[in-house]
Amino acid sequence: MNNENQENLKELFEKFTDAEQAESCAEDVQKAEEILRKHPAPEPDAMLIANRSSSYVPHGDRPEFIPKRSPQTQWYATYLDNTHRNLGE
């Protein structure tokens, strides 16, 4: 973290705490960033991604994904849809 970012973070913390505690919090964030930089997360395994992707289906036009429904949850979702449709008539 460069000095400008460190100072901005300290100023942000000072809005919520006193100056001494803000400095301590900013230092804690800097130490955490150093730890994360020294120990990056491993890349996911290709097989894990393939297995994970096959268990999800696109959700409409939105980019996020939802899990495939089990037969029980599919039945319940259909039941709820039909119930709401019937109440609207």
Secondary structure, DSSP 8 states (H G I E B T S, - for coil): --HHHHHHHHHHHHTTS-HHHHHHHHHHHHHHHHHHHHS------HHHHHHHHHTEEEETTEEEEEE---HHHHHHHHHHHHHHHHHH-
